[in-house]
Amino acid sequence: MNNTPSEQHTPKKPKRLEDPGRARVGRVLTLIGHLGLIVLFLNWLTWLSPPQTVPRALVLILVLTPLLLPLRGLLHGRRYTHQWTSFLSMLYFAIAIDLWMNPAAGAAALGALAVLLSLLQFVGCVMYARYTPSVSTA
């Protein structure tokens, strides 16, 4: 078989699926989950069940600072921020599972809500990153 360079089969790169409607749904889910986690943890750690053994401010800083870091990029709809925030949401998913299994009064319901919000954030981030166009550097 004589294959010249023009006859050789080169595999085609799959075309990126861009869908603004699905990206918009992903962005809304991300913002609901992210802002919901901020509001939930802020209320939980200040009024509903404040920590007894350590200062509230320390716990608030440790829990809320990672959520505040990507906020600007999420509000501006930056794809890269949505990509790495999906990893961050899994940290809050693990925390929420732990809180959900906590036998303290009321903690189970709040933990379940935190699980739901972290999953909304994760699914929204993945959808937004998947259905928006990538920025080429060329």
C-alpha positions in Angstrom: 0.0 0.0 0.0 1.5 3.3 -1.1 0.6 6.0 1.2 1.6 9.4 0.3 1.4 12.1 3.0 -1.8 13.5 1.5 -3.5 10.1 1.6 -2.6 9.3 5.2 -5.5 9.4 7.6 -5.0 12.0 10.3 -7.4 11.7 13.2 -9.7 14.6 13.6 -9.9 16.4 16.8 -13.4 16.2 18.3 -15.2 19.5 18.0 -15.9 21.2 21.3 -19.6 21.2 22.2 -20.6 24.8 22.9 -24.1 25.5 24.1 -24.8 28.9 25.6 -28.1 27.7 27.1 -26.6 24.9 29.0 -23.7 27.1 30.1 -26.1 29.6 31.5 -27.9 26.8 33.5 -24.5 25.7 34.8 -23.6 29.3 35.8 -26.9 29.7 37.6 -26.4 26.4 39.4 -22.9 27.3 40.4 -23.9 30.7 41.8 -26.8 29.2 43.7 -24.6 26.5 45.2 -21.7 28.9 45.9 -23.6 31.8 47.4 -25.8 29.3 49.3 -22.7 27.7 50.9 -21.5 31.1 51.9 -24.8 32.1 53.5 -25.3 28.7 55.1 -21.9 28.5 56.7 -22.0 32.1 57.8 -25.4 31.7 59.5 -24.5 28.3 60.9 -21.2 29.4 62.5 -22.4 32.7 63.9 -26.0 32.1 65.0 -27.3 28.6 64.6 -24.5 26.6 66.1 -21.4 28.7 67.0 -18.2 26.8 68.0 -17.8 26.6 71.8 -14.1 25.8 72.1 -12.4 28.1 69.5 -13.1 31.7 68.6 -15.8 32.1 66.0 -13.7 34.4 63.9 -11.0 31.7 63.4 -13.6 29.1 62.3 -15.3 31.7 60.0 -11.9 32.6 58.4 -11.0 28.9 57.9 -14.4 27.9 56.4 -15.3 31.0 54.4 -12.0 32.2 53.0 -11.7 29.4 50.4 -15.3 30.2 49.3 -14.5 33.9 48.9 -11.3 33.4 46.8 -13.1 32.4 43.6 -16.1 34.7 44.0 -15.0 37.4 41.7 -14.2 35.0 38.9 -17.5 33.2 39.3 -19.5 36.4 39.3 -17.7 37.5 36.1 -18.3 34.1 34.4 -14.6 33.1 34.0 -14.3 29.6 32.7 -11.0 28.8 34.4 -12.4 29.9 37.8 -15.3 27.5 37.3 -12.9 24.7 36.4 -10.8 24.9 39.6 -13.8 25.8 41.8 -15.3 22.4 40.9 -12.4 20.9 42.9 -13.0 23.2 45.8 -16.6 22.1 45.9 -15.6 18.6 46.7 -13.8 19.8 49.9 -17.1 21.3 51.0 -19.0 18.1 50.0 -16.7 16.1 52.3 -17.3 18.6 55.1 -21.0 18.5 54.5 -21.2 14.7 54.6 -19.4 14.9 58.0 -21.8 17.5 59.3 -24.8 15.5 57.9 -23.7 12.5 60.0 -23.3 14.6 63.1 -25.7 13.5 65.8 -26.1 17.1 67.1 -29.6 18.5 67.1 -30.4 20.2 63.7 -27.0 19.4 62.3 -28.3 16.6 60.1 -30.7 18.9 58.2 -28.1 21.6 57.7 -25.5 19.1 56.7 -28.0 17.7 54.1 -28.5 21.2 52.8 -24.8 21.7 52.6 -24.4 18.5 50.6 -27.1 19.7 48.2 -25.5 23.1 47.8 -22.0 21.6 47.2 -23.4 19.2 44.6 -25.2 22.1 42.9 -22.0 24.0 42.8 -20.0 21.0 41.4 -22.5 20.2 38.7 -22.9 23.8 37.7 -19.1 24.3 37.5 -18.7 21.2 35.3 -21.5 22.2 33.1 -20.3 25.8 32.7 -16.7 24.6 31.9 -18.0 22.0 29.5 -20.3 24.2 27.4 -18.3 27.4 27.2 -15.7 28.0 24.5 -12.1 27.7 25.6 -9.9 30.7 25.2 -7.1 30.0 22.7 -3.7 31.6 23.4 -2.7 31.5 19.7 
